[in-house]
Amino acid sequence: MFFYLLGIKLSSISFEAFQNLPELEDLDMSYNKLSNFDFSMFDQVGTLAMFYVNVSHNNLKDLSVNMSSTFGSEVGKVKIIKTFS
């Protein structure tokens, strides 16, 4: 499953936004107005074997990633794209 939410002026994301989406593989939220991004919002997604996230070209001040609690031991590959300015 692919979600492309780029360039739509997102400034925040609800922690429930991605619940029950175990087939989510690709999430592009580039070119928005996000100031923080916390991977714990994916706790209810399910087991993710491969996951690609693009949050480049945002105003991120805080990028929180805790792979062990967010993805557990089942994670195969996670790629995060963020360009810090």
C-alpha positions as CSV (number, residue, x, y, z in Angstrom):
1,M,0.0,0.0,0.0
2,F,1.3,3.4,-0.9
3,F,0.3,6.8,0.5
4,Y,1.5,9.9,-1.2
5,L,0.6,13.0,0.8
6,L,3.2,15.3,-0.6
7,G,2.8,19.1,-1.0
8,I,-0.6,19.3,0.7
9,K,0.5,21.7,3.5
10,L,0.2,19.1,6.3
11,S,1.3,20.6,9.6
12,S,0.4,17.7,12.0
13,I,-0.6,14.1,11.9
14,S,-3.0,12.3,14.2
15,F,-1.5,9.3,16.0
16,E,-4.5,7.3,14.8
17,A,-3.9,8.1,11.1
18,F,-2.1,4.9,10.2
19,Q,-3.7,2.4,12.5
20,N,-4.6,-1.0,11.0
21,L,-2.7,-0.6,7.8
22,P,-0.4,-3.7,7.9
23,E,0.3,-3.5,4.2
24,L,1.7,0.1,4.3
25,E,5.0,0.1,2.5
26,D,5.6,3.6,1.2
27,L,4.6,6.9,2.8
28,D,5.6,10.1,1.2
29,M,4.9,13.3,3.2
30,S,7.5,15.5,1.6
31,Y,7.0,19.2,0.9
32,N,4.6,19.8,3.8
33,K,4.8,21.9,7.0
34,L,5.5,19.2,9.5
35,S,7.5,20.3,12.5
36,N,7.7,17.0,14.3
37,F,7.4,13.3,13.3
38,D,7.2,10.5,15.8
39,F,7.4,6.9,14.6
40,S,5.3,5.7,17.5
41,M,2.3,6.6,15.4
42,F,3.0,3.4,13.6
43,D,2.6,1.2,16.7
44,Q,-0.8,0.0,15.5
45,V,0.1,-0.5,11.9
46,G,1.1,-4.1,12.3
47,T,4.3,-6.0,11.3
48,L,6.1,-4.0,8.7
49,A,8.6,-6.1,6.7
50,M,9.7,-3.1,4.6
51,F,8.8,0.5,5.1
52,Y,9.9,3.6,3.2
53,V,9.1,7.1,4.6
54,N,9.9,10.4,3.0
55,V,9.6,13.5,5.2
56,S,12.0,15.6,3.3
57,H,11.4,19.3,2.7
58,N,9.4,19.9,5.9
59,N,10.2,22.1,8.9
60,L,11.1,19.2,11.1
61,K,12.6,20.2,14.4
62,D,12.0,16.7,16.0
63,L,12.3,13.3,14.4
64,S,11.6,10.6,16.9
65,V,12.5,7.0,15.9
66,N,12.6,4.1,18.3
67,M,12.7,1.1,16.0
68,S,12.5,-1.6,18.7
69,S,9.2,-0.3,20.2
70,T,7.7,0.9,17.0
71,F,8.5,-2.1,14.7
72,G,9.5,-4.8,17.1
73,S,11.9,-7.6,16.1
74,E,10.0,-8.3,12.9
75,V,11.2,-5.3,11.0
76,G,13.3,-6.1,7.9
77,K,14.2,-2.8,6.4
78,V,13.2,0.8,7.2
79,K,14.4,3.7,5.1
80,I,13.8,7.3,6.3
81,I,14.5,10.2,4.1
82,K,14.9,13.6,5.9
83,T,17.0,16.5,4.7
84,F,18.2,18.6,7.6
85,S,18.7,22.3,6.8
